[in-house]
Amino acid sequence: MRPLDPVTSRQRAAYGLAFFVLFVALWSWATFGGHVSKTFLANPLTMVQEGLELLTKHGFLFDIGMTIWRVVGGFALAAIIAVPLGVLMGAYKPVEAFLEPFVSFARYLPASAFIPLLILWAGIGELQKLLVIFIGSVFQVILMVAVTVGATRRDLVEAAYTLGAGDRGIIRRVLLPSSAPDIAEILRLVLGWAWTYVIVAELIGSSSGIGHMITDSQALLNTGQIIFGIIVIGLIGLVSDFLFKAFNAWLFPWKLA
C-alpha cells in the first residue's frame, strides 16, 4: 500500500467483505468462547434464530416497512424545503446574512430534545416521528447546500453575465448545474443521519417500527433481537447508500470525469 494509491472495484469489495468476516469471527470468539455472557451479548447463531423468529412470527417486516416510510417521508420533507433555501442562501448574500445565524444555531440543537414538544403539538402519531427526522435533517442540508452553491467558480458566473444571462439564468444555467452533483451527494450523506433520528423517534410513543422492537427487546434482555434490529438498519442503510450513489453517478455522469 502507498498513500493515495487507488484500488480496483474488485479489491475494494474484497477488503470490505474481509472486514465483516473478521468482525463476525471476533464476535463468535467472544460469545461462543464464553468470554462475554450471553445476557449482555448474544452469539451470531442466536441472533440469526431470533431474527428469523421476528420475521416469521412477530410481523417484523411490517416494522421494517414503517421505519423505512418514516425515514423517506421525513427526509423528503426536509429536502423539499432545505435545497431551495440552501440555493437561495448560496446565490444571494443578503439571504445568507439573514438566515445563516439562525440555521447555524438550529443545526446544533439535538432533534431528540424536541420530542416532548412535538408530542404536545402533534401527538404520538406519524406526524411527530416525521417531524423529528425533518428537524434533524433540514438545517444540515440547508447549510451544506448553501456552502456548495456559494463555492461555484466565479469565472463561470462572470462568463454567463458576459454572454447576456440574467439573474435567473445564472441560477438555472450556472449555479444549479455546477452544484447539482454535490447537492445530490449531500442528500446521500444526510440520509444516513436520518436513520439515527428515526430510531430516537420510535423509542417514545411508538407501537411499530424497528426502534419499537428494540425497546421491547431491551425490556426482555433479548440481545439477539436487539442486534438483529441494528443489523437490519445497517443493511437497509447500506443498500440505500449504494442505490443513491449509483443513481447520482447515472444522473451526473460528468462528475466522474
Secondary structure as UniProt FT lines:
FT   TURN            3..4
FT   HELIX           9..32
FT   TURN            33..34
FT   TURN            38..40
FT   HELIX           44..57
FT   HELIX           60..91
FT   HELIX           93..106
FT   TURN            107..108
FT   HELIX           111..114
FT   HELIX           115..122
FT   TURN            123..124
FT   HELIX           126..150
FT   HELIX           154..162
FT   TURN            163..164
FT   HELIX           167..170
FT   HELIX           171..175
FT   HELIX           176..202
FT   HELIX           210..219
FT   TURN            220..221
FT   HELIX           223..251
FT   HELIX           253..256
//
